[in-house]
Amino acid sequence: MSHRSVRLLVVDDDTVDRIAILRALRSGRVDAEIREADSVDSALAVLYEQQIDCVLLDFYLPGGDGLTVIEAARKAKLTAPFIMLTGQGDESLAVDLMKRGAADYVPKNLLTPERLVQSLRYVLRLNEAERREDEARRALARHANQLAQLTEATLRIHRSLSLNELIQRTTDEARALLDANVAVARLAARGVAQRSMTGISLSEEYAAREDRDSIREVAFGLIERRSTSVRLTGDEIASDPTCADVLSRAPSELHPRSLVAAPLRGRDGQSIGSILLLDRRDGPFVESDEVLLTQLAQSASVALENARLYNEAQAATRARDDLLAIVSHDLRNPLNTIAITASLLRSDLLQRKDGEEDDAVQLVDRMDRGIQRMTRLIEDLLDASRIEAGRLVVSPRVERGGALVREALEAAASLAEAKGCRVTQGPLDAGLEVLADRDRVLQVFSNLLGNALKFTPKGGVVSVSLCRVAGLARFSVADTGPGIPPEHQPHLFDRYWKAAQESRTGAGLGLYIARGIVEAHHGTVAVESTPGQGTTIHFSLPLAS
């Protein structure tokens, strides 16, 4: 799984289960250094004393549970990811633990070498991507504060996050600032991800010369050998050993009359390149020119490092999103296979029983409901990722607001009946037409109505109304549930947050996705709630006219 052994901690108080886990790791040919623990205390002792890459963690443990271990590790700033090993039927518990710090879970009844290796590979890659992203973002934040101190020339340099454009702007600004005929800047290569980059700027006089290409060659040759701050006259250039090789191959008319150079330095103080200027138009370069170029080089270094860090952060974000897409795809395919198999199995069972349902059919139906929940969770995760990245696409069309309300109520009727509640139509301005992506708005209704019914007691009522407010169409979903405490309301639309933390149903994404969809329509979402008096969630959409 990597070029070095993976350091794993297996935590389970059941010896048989631990042996099964170790056997699966060996069968999966996982190159690992394995530590074992059988309680909360022994697990934390290993985590505090040793460097662990990943923890395979059972939930039920002597001295506490898996959540105790996760919370203690996070409090100690330990970053090792956790894979929860759950019993059959503990899927909702595992999902809740993932929201509270676990990276993945594997049901013990499905523990195979292939499944365990797949989970380990996913968790370690995701952890590494997040680590790199966090490092890049923290480094970027440290250097962004320096931007306020830049001069007008520096501000122009900072307008781009493209390294190529920044190098060229730096040379143009340096030449103009010191009234030089030639400016050249070089950014050194860094690893395999970034090649060296060079920019050159010539004055109009030099750009019009027939030997301008030879001038460029001399400038490029000199900067390849110059990485420190220096200021030289023509005679000093001729006798400088670092310039001798370049000038020996150039005719005397191309020998510079004066030279000034300053290094570009990274955040660690190491050289990342340099800026070099030749032939000041009004005499040789003076000491103040060297100081000014050094200041410009320092600001340019900040801009170049910020651009580099920004590109690294973007690459880390893309890697995370790509990994999420791959994982979702890999989950969908087996789920589709299971769904098709379950459907065929149900049909076969009904044929054998002449259409009568028995326990076996009910088990298949339960399997099918689990598949549907997993499918919805995958879609929610993908929608949440699109919203976070600003890539959620909606296709608004003219829709009748009243028709959307009625369709949403019809879709929620069976769920309300199962809960012993009623869904009703409140005051409705049926003539309002809105610009809406019908399927996405119905998804908003489904999330809001499902959430309202979840917390409305038996015999309660959930109503949907529509009116015009401030030039917008405002839809309202009101329930007669227990209401939401004021301190919880600011978090209601946060990702993975649930109003009732004791509830383990759902992934806490419904309201987050609802808000994302509404905002993609250029609408707004608001909540009104008083404990003991129910909750109303309003969302507004643009009118068609």
N, C-alpha and C positions, 0 to 999 in steps of 0.2 A: 504493500500500500504506500510505501515511501522508501527512500534510500537508506534510512536508519530504522531500527526497531521502534515500534510504537509502544509507548509506556501506558499500559492499561491498568485500571483498578477495577476488579470485579467485587461487588458488594452484594452478598446474599447470605442470609443466615441458614438457608437450607443447603446442606452439603450436597445432596443429590442434584439440586438445581445448579449449584456452582460447578459441579463436575460436568453437567450437560453444557454449560456455557463454555468451559475450557475445551471440551471435546469439539464444539462447533467452531471455536477459534482455530484449533489445530486442523480440523477438516477443511476449513476455509483458507488454510495456509497463510494465516495472518502472522507476519514476522513481528512478534510482540514480546516485550518484557512485562510480565503479568504479576501484579500484586493482588492479594486477596484480603477481604475483610468480611466480618459477619455481624457487625453492629454499627450503630451510628458513631460511637466513640472510636472504634478501631478504624473506620473509614476516614474520619476526620484526622486521626493521628497520621495516617499515610499521606493524606492530602497536604497537611501542614508541613510535613518533613521531606516530601519527595516531589519531584517534578513529574506530573501526570498529564498525559495528552488527552485521555478520554476516560470517563467513568461509566461502567455498566452497572446500573443501580436498581436493586429491588425496592419496592415502596415500603413494604411492611418489614420493619427491622426492630430488634431489641434496642431500647433506649430512645425510641422516637420513630421517625419514618423518613422516607426519601426526601420529602420537602425540607425536613430539618437539616439534612446534609447539604442540599442545594443552597438554602438560605445562609448557612454558616460559611460555605465556600465563597459565596458572592460577597458576604460581609468582609471576609478576609482578602478580597480582591483577587481571588483565584479564578482563572479564566477557562479552566478545563471544561469542555462540554459534557453533558450528562445524557446518556441513553437510558430511558426508563424500561425496565423489564416488568411487564404487567401480567396479571392473571387474566384468564378469559372473562370477559364482561367488564373489565376495568378500563375500557377505551375512553369513557368520559373523564375518568380520573386522570388518565395519561394526557389528554388534551388540556385539562386544567393545569397539570404540572408543566406542560410545555409553555403555557402562557406565563408561568411563574419561574421559568429559568431552564427547564429541560430543553434539549435540542431535538430529540426524536424519541420514539418509543417502539418497542418490539414485544408483541404478545408472546408469552412463553410457549403457548400451544402452537405458535407459528415460528418458533426459533429453529431456523435451519442455517447451515453455514452460509448459504447464498444470501439469505435475508440479513444475517448479522453483518456480513462483509459489506453488503450494500449500505446498511445503516452507518457503519463505521466510516466508509468512504465519504458518504454524504456529509456526516457531521464534521469530520476533520477538514474537508474542503470548505465547508461553510464557515467553520471557525477561523480558518486561515484567511478567507476572504474578508470576513468581518474585522479580523485583527489588522490586516493591511489597510482596509478602509479607515479604521479608527486612527491608525498611526498617521496616515496621509492627511486626514482631516485635522487632527490635532496640530500637526506641523504647519498646515496651511493657516490655521487660525492664529498661531504664534506670529507668523510673518505678515499677516494681513494688517496688523496694527501699525506697521511701519509706513503704510501707504500715505498716511496723513502728513508726513514730514517731507514729502517730495516737492521739488520745485516744479515750475511750469513744464520744463523739458521732461522731467520724470513723469509728470501726469500724462503726457502724450505717450510716453513709452508704455505706461500701464494700461492703456486702453485696449490692449489685446491680450488674450491668453494663449495665442499661438506662438510657439517658440520661434518659428521661422520669421514671423512678422516682428516679434520683439527684437530679435537680433538685427534685422534691417533697420528698424526704428532707432535702435541704440546707435548704430553707425551714423545715420542721418543726423540725429540730434547732437552727437559728439562733434561731428565735423562742423555743423552750423554754429554750435556753441563756442568753439575755439577758432573759428574762421580758418580751418585747415583745408588743404587741397585734397587730401586723401584720409579716409577713416576706414578701418577694418576691425571687426569684432569676431571673436571665435568662441564658441561654446564647445567644450570638450565632450567626447563621448562618455557615456555612463552605462556600463554593463552592455548587455545585448539589446536592451529595450530602446536605447537612444543613441543615434549616430551623432558624430560631431557636426556642428553647423557653423557656417561662416557667412558674414554679411559685409559688403563693401560699399562705400559711398565716395563718389568723385565730384569735385566742383565742376561747374560748367566749363571752365577753362581746360581742366585736365580731361574731362569727358570728351572734349572736341579734338584732342590730340590724336594723331595717327598711331602713336605708340602706347595708347591707353591700355591695351591688353598686356603689354610688358610692364606697365606701371602696376597693374593688378597683381601680376606674378611676383614682382618684388615685394609688394605689400603682404601678400599671402605667405611668402617665404619668411619674411621678418617676424610675422606674428606667430608662426609655428615655433619660433625659437625664443619667444619673449612671454614670460608669465609673471614677471614682477614689475613693480612700479619703477619707472626710469625716465629721465629726460636727457637727451643728447643733442649736441650741435653736429654740424656736418663733419668736422674733423674727428670728433669723438665717435661718430658712427663708423668712419673709415677704419678706425683702430680698434673697434669693439669686436672681440673674437666671435660673439654670437651672430654678428652681421656679416662677417668676412666671407663665409661660404656663399651666401646669397649674392652679395655685391660682386664677387669675383666672376660671376657668370653674366653680369649686367653691364652694359656700356656706361661710361661715366656720367652721361647726361641723365641717367635714371637714378643716380645715387641721391638719396634724400638730403635736403639741406638741414633739416632738423627732425627730431623724433620725440614723441612723448607717449608713454604707455602706462596703463594701470590694470591691475588684476581684477577679475571677477571672482568673488569668493562665495562659497555656499554657506549654509547656516552653521556648519561645523568648522568654518574658518579655512577649509581646504580650497585650493584653486579649482575653479570650474571653467576657466577661460581667461580672456583678456581683451582689452580695447587698445588699439594702437593708432596714432595719428601721425601723418607725415606732412612736412612742408607747410608751415603756417604762412599765410599769404603776406603778412606784414612782419617779416623778420622771424627770428627763431622763437621757439616756445620758451616761456619764462616760468618762474616758480609758481606764480598764481595759476597758470594754465595747468600745471601738474596737479595742484591742489583741487582745482575745479573738476578736472577729469577723474580724479580719485573719488570725489563726492558723487559724480554721475555714475561711475562704475559701481559704487556701493548701492545706489538706488536701482540701477539696472540689475544688479545681482539679486536684489529682493524681488523684482518683477519676474526675472527668469526662474527663480526658485518657486515663486508662487504659481507661475504657469506650469512648471514641472509637477508641483504637488497637486494642482488642480487636475491635470491630466491623469495623474496616478489615482486620485480619488474617483474620478469619473470611470477609469478603467476598473477599479475595485467595485464600484457600484454596478457596472455592466456585468462583471463576473458574478456578483450576487444574484442579479436579476436573471442572468442566463442559467445559473444553477437552479433557481427556483422554477424556471420554465421547464428545465429538463426533468426535475423531480416530479413536477406536476404531470408531465407527459408520461413518465414512467409509472406513475400511480394510476393514471387514467386507463392505460391499456389493460392491465390485469383486472381492474374494476369492471371494464366493459366485458371482458371474458367471463368474469364471475356472474355478471348480470345476465348475460345470454345463457350461460349454463343453468342458472337458477330458474330462468323462465322455461327452458326446455324441461328441466326436472319437474317443475310444477305441472306443466301440461301432461307429462308422462304419468305423474302420480294421480292426477284427476281422471285420466283415461282408465287407469287400472281400478280406480274406485268408483267408476261410473259417475263421475262428476261430484262425488261427495268429498268434502274436505275432512281430513283427519289431522292428527298431530304432526305428521310428516309435512303436510302442506302448510300448516301454520309455521313450522320451523323454516320452510323455504320463504314464506312471506316475511318472517322476521329478518331473514338474511337479506331479502330484497330491500326492506326498509333501511337496514344498515348500509347497504350499497348506496341508496339514495342520499343518506346523510353524508357519507364520505364524498360523494360526487358534489353535493352542495358545498361542503367544506373546501374542496379543491377549487371550485369556481369562486368562492368567497376569497380564498387566499390570492388567487390570480387577480380578481377585481381590486383587492386591497393593494396589491403590488402595483397595478396600473394607476390607481389613484395616487399613491405615494410618488410615483415617477412622473405624474402629470400626463399619462398616456391613455386615460380613459376616453374612449370615443363615443359620442352620442350623435344621432342623426335626427334633429328635430323636424317635425312636420306639424301642420295644423291639425289639432285634435280637439274634439268636444270634451270639455272638462267633466260634464255630467256623465258622459259615457265611460270615461276612465274610472270615475268613482263607482258606478254601478258594476263595472267589470271586476274591480278590486273587491267589492263586497261579495259578489258571487263566488270569487275564488276563495275567500276566507270563510264562507258559510260552513263548510264541513268541519273545519278546525274549530270554529266557534261552537258548533253543535257537540263536538267531542268534549269540549271543555265545559259544557253546560252554560254557555254564555250566548248573548245575542249580538250580532253586528247589524247596525241600522244606519239608514241614511238621514243625516241631519239637514239643516237648512242648506239649500242648493241653488245657486245661480246657474241654472241649467244652460243658459245661453252663452256662457263664457267659452271662448275658444282660446287654446293655448298653443305655444310652440313647444312641442315635446317629442322625445323619442318614446313612443308608446311602450315598448317592451321594458325599457329602463325605468320609466315612471311606474309601471306596474310592479317592477322589482322593488321600488321604493315603498309602494303601498304594502307589498307582501311583507317586507321587513318591519315596517311600522305596525301593521295590524298583527303580525305574528308576535312582536314584542309586547304589544298592548294586551293581547289575549293571554300571553304567558303569565302576566302579573295581575290579571283581573280575576277575582274569585268567582266561583260558581254562582250563577244567577246575575252576574254583572252584565254591563252593556258597553260596547265599543261603537262609537258613531263616527261617521265621516261627513264633513261638510265642505262647502266651497263658496267663496265670496270674492268680490273684488276689493283690494286694499292697495291704496297708493299706486295705482296703475299696474298692479300685478294680480295674478290669480292666486289666491291663498287657499290651499287645502289644509284641513285640520283633522287630525285623528285623536279623538278624546276617549278616555276610558274611565271606569269607576273603580280603578284599582287603588292600592294603598298610597299612591303618590311617591314622590322622590324627595329625599331630604335635600335641603339647599346646598349642603357641602358636596353632594354627589353630582349636582346638575352640571357644573362646568366640565365634568369628565364623561358626560353621557355619550358623546359622539367620538370619544377617543378609541383608537384601535385596541382590541382585546379587552376593553373594560366592560364590566357588566354591573348593572344597578344593584343586583342582589348577588354578592360575592359567594354566598353559600350555595347558589345554584350552579350545578355542573353541566347544565344543558346549554348547547350552543357554544360558539367560539368567540363571542363578543365582537363580531365584525359587522353585524347587521346594520346598526345605526351609523357606524363609520362609513360603510358603503353607501347607505342612503344619503348621507350628507355629501359624499363625493359625487354621486350622480346628480343631485340637485345643483351643486355648485358648477358642475360641468354644463348645466343648462343656464348658467349665470343667474341662478336663483339663490335663495337663502333658507336656512332651517333655524327654528327657534323652539324652545320648550317652555311650557308653563306648568308648574306643578306645586301643589300644597299637600304635605303629608296628611293622609286621611281623607283627601278630597279628590283624588284621581290626578291624571296627567293628560295634558294636551300637547301634541307636537304639531307645529305648523310648518309647512314648507310652501314657498312661493315660486311660481314659474312665470316667465314672460307671457303676456297676452299676444295673441296672433295679430291683432290690429294695433 
